[in-house]
């Protein structure tokens, strides 16, 4: 039996090992949700990398890492919704309750090839909810993909509907056919 551990993403070398030299998908470095589109497009991958590193080295890391037998194999971004600038501006993810405070968002999963098929995303989501609750969240939201077709790994970074459902999340809004807004109340 392989040993799986989930820890706060506060070790930059481990975050970098998970994302690899390309920074996950196309040099994103998990900054897609954290900044408006125009700002994201003006930054080079190296600048996005530097911003993620600053967050990882801050007082409250921006996510979690999964370790399989001591090797970092997965990432989950989880932070207060107001830190995710793109959520409020996106037609598919904008909040149903934009003035509510204490809502956290799970915006990204990234699992290395070695970690896939091991339940890593489910373990990360479970721990993300616990982390948000410990930090005072009243609810946690996710914005998964919901599609009948088989999705490539690169299309699953938001998570997928059944992943969130299995963790107790319920759909609270759907503005596009393939992107529900899922929520788990912690109250």
C-alpha positions, -999 to 999 in steps of 0.1 A, spaced: 0 0 0 14 34 -10 15 62 15 -4 93 6 1 126 26 -15 160 20 4 190 33 2 228 30 20 239 -1 47 259 17 78 242 2 86 259 -31 109 231 -44 80 206 -40 55 229 -58 80 234 -86 85 196 -88 48 190 -93 43 217 -119 75 209 -138 95 233 -159 65 244 -179 45 255 -148 16 231 -152 -5 239 -182 11 264 -206 31 283 -180 1 291 -159 17 285 -125 -18 285 -111 -23 322 -116 -52 320 -140 -79 326 -114 -58 350 -93 -57 378 -118 -79 395 -144 -74 381 -180 -56 412 -193 -31 411 -165 -26 374 -169 -19 378 -206 7 405 -201 28 384 -177 54 360 -189 55 325 -174 85 335 -153 66 363 -138 37 341 -130 61 316 -115 76 343 -92 41 353 -81 32 318 -71 65 314 -53 58 345 -33 24 331 -23 39 297 -14 64 315 8 38 337 25 21 333 58 -8 313 43 1 291 14 -23 292 -16 -29 255 -18 -20 220 -8 4 194 -21 -1 156 -23 29 133 -16 29 97 -27 56 77 -8 73 110 -1 73 123 -36 52 154 -45 26 144 -71 -4 167 -68 -15 203 -62 -48 219 -53 -54 256 -51 -76 267 -23 -80 303 -10 -106 329 -1 -129 336 -30 -120 373 -30 -84 364 -37 -95 349 -70 -101 380 -92 -113 360 -122 -141 343 -104 -162 374 -100 -156 385 -136 -163 352 -154 -198 346 -168 -195 309 -158 -181 313 -123 -194 346 -109 -208 342 -74 -245 336 -68 -239 357 -36 -211 382 -44 -214 400 -11 -211 370 11 -179 367 30 -161 337 43 -164 317 10 -133 299 -2 -127 285 -37 -110 254 -49 -99 265 -84 -73 241 -97 -60 206 -95 -28 194 -110 -17 158 -106 15 145 -122 14 114 -144 29 93 -116 0 103 -93 -29 98 -116 -54 71 -109 -45 70 -72 -73 91 -57 -51 121 -54 -76 147 -64 -103 134 -40 -78 134 -11 -67 170 -20 -103 182 -22 -111 166 12 -81 183 28 -89 216 11 -123 216 27 -107 209 61 -81 236 56 -107 262 46 -128 253 76 -98 256 99 -92 291 84 -128 302 92 -145 295 59 -183 293 60 -185 275 26 -162 262 -1 -170 265 -38 -157 247 -69 -161 253 -106 -157 219 -122 -161 207 -157 -193 187 -163 -192 169 -197 -205 136 -211 -173 132 -231 -141 118 -218 -118 147 -208 -81 149 -213 -60 155 -182 -54 191 -194 -92 197 -194 -96 185 -158 -77 211 -139 -110 226 -125 -120 192 -112 -150 173 -124 -186 173 -112 -186 138 -96 -154 146 -77 -172 175 -60 -204 156 -55 -186 127 -38 -172 153 -14 -207 165 -5 -208 196 -27 -241 206 -43 -247 226 -75 -259 261 -67 -257 277 -102 -250 268 -138 -246 295 -164 -230 274 -191 -238 238 -200 -205 224 -188 -195 245 -158 -216 242 -126 -209 262 -95 -207 237 -67 -208 245 -30 -203 228 4 -217 247 33 -195 245 65 -220 261 88 
